[in-house]
Amino acid sequence: MIELEFRSMFSKEKYDSLKAFLNEKAECLGQDDKACAYFIFPDRLLKVVHNISKGDAKVSLKLNRIGEGAAFDEMEFHFAEEDFELAKKLFGNLQLNVKYLEESQQRINYIYKDYEIALKYGKTWGYHLEIEKMIADLGEQEQAEQDIRAVSDELGITLMTDEELTRFVRKIESNLAK
């Protein structure tokens, strides 16, 4: 499966109005707060995630960088939440030549018109959301992207372009140590 994912950033006021709208019109899947350790490679992203609200943890590998297209081939496996710190330590001690970021995020997940929407707040990204859809192959991408853009128009948000995402992510990365 391929994850098709778009992002939008906005103000606290827009966040509050989106939350009210989605609570009324979408299926709320609940709170999904996370603590994340990001290992940022030149060509991919590895995350060690403590799913605080769900009581578990996972390792996730996206096989491309944010800002290099909306379609992500992603692999993940889940493990016990009590092993989260050990997993961070394990990857941290591999002495990988990567940038590292650790951050928590508040998150509420919704299903709206067959699309997953994560309404989020974190220190680095501020108020933002992700709209995503799992597709079986890249032949489905064009139609799914059109549908996601229609949903974003309905929500009154502007999706970030690849160029905007790249600039934003590179700015964050420029402030991180290896």
N, C-alpha and C positions, 0 to 999 in steps of 0.2 A: 504494500500500500504506500501511496505517496501522499504526504500532507501538503495541502495547498493553503497558504497562510498569508494574510494581509494584516497590517497594523495601522492604527490611527492614534495620534496624540491630541489631547485637548485640555481644557480648563477643568477645574473642580466643579464649576457650575454645569458644564456639559456632562461631566461624569454623573452628577446628581440627577440630571434630567434623563440621561440614558438608563440609569439604574431604575428610576421610577417607571419609565416606559417598558423596559424589559421585565420588571417585576409584574407588570400588568399584562403584557402581550406575549411573553415568551415562557417557555418551561424553565423554571429555575432549578438547576442541578445542585445549588448550594454553594457554600463557602468552600474555597479550595486554596487556602493560604499555604505558601511555600517558603522554605529557606533553600537557596541555591548556591552552589559553587560552580562557577563557569571556568572551564579550561578552554581558552580561545586559541585555536590553531590557525595558521595562515589560510587554510582551506576548509575548515570544518569547526564544529562546536560540540564539545563534550560537557554535559551537565551532570552533576551529582545533586539530586533533589530530595529534600525532606518534605514530603506531602503532609504538612502539619495537620490539616483538617481531616485527612483520610487515614492518618496513622500508619503510613508506610513510607517507603523511600524507593528511588529508582536511579538508574544511570541511563542517560539518553545521549545518543550520538547522532547529530545532524550532519549529513555528508556534504553540506555546502555552507557558505557563510550567509549571515543575514545581510540582505541587500543585493544578493546575487540570484535573483529570481524568487518567485513566490512558492515554487514547488520544492519540497524537501523530502529526500529519502531519509527516513529516520528509523533508528533501531533503539529499543530500550528493553531493560529488564528491571523487575521490581525486586526489592529485598526488604527485610525487616527494618523498621525505623530506628531501632536501637543500634543498628550498624551504620547509620548515616555518618557519624564522625569518623569511624574507621574507614569507610569508603573514601571520604575526603582526604584523609591522611594517606591512604594507599596511593591514590592518584597523585597527590602532592609530592610524595616521596619518589616518584618515578623520574624526577628531575627532567620533566618534559620542557622543551623550549617553547613555552606558550605564555600568553597573557592570562592573568588570573583575576577573577572578580567574585566576591562573595556578597550576596544580597538577599534580603527577604522581600516578599511581595504579598500584598493583600489581593485576593482574587475571588470573584464570584463567577460561576459558569452558568451559561444558559444554552438552550437550544431554541433557535428562532428560524423558522422556515427551512428546516433541515440543515442549518449551519450552526456550528459550535461558536459561541461568542464568549470570550473571557474578558470581563470587565476588571481592570487591574489598577493598582497603585503600587509604585516602588520608588525608592529614592532616585535611582538613575533615570528611569523612564518617565517618572511623574504619573499623571493620570492618562491612561491609554486603554486600548482594547485590541484584541486579536480576533479576527473572524477566520475560521478555518473549516476545511472540508477534506475528508479523506477520499482520494480517487484511486481507482484500480490501475490506471495507466495514464500516460501523458495525453492520449487522445481525448480524454475527458476534460482536460485543463481549460481550454478556451471557453466552453459553455459554463463551467463552474466559476471561472473568473468573471464572466458577464453577470452571472447570478449574484455573486458576492458584491459586485459593484452596484447592482440594483438594491441590495439590502443596505449597503452603506449610504446610498442616496436616501433611502427611506429613513434611516437613522439620523440623517443630517450630519454625517461625518465625512471627512476627506481622508481617503486611504493614502498612506505614504508611498511615494514612488521608490523604485530601487535606488535611485540616486540619493533621495532624501535619507533613506535607511542607511545607505553606505556612509554618507557624511556623518550622520548621527552616531553610528556604531564606531566609526574610525576615531571620532572625537573622544568617545568614552575610552577606547582602547589606548589612545595616545597618552592618557593619564594613568595607565596601569603599569605596574612593574612586571617584569618577567620572573 
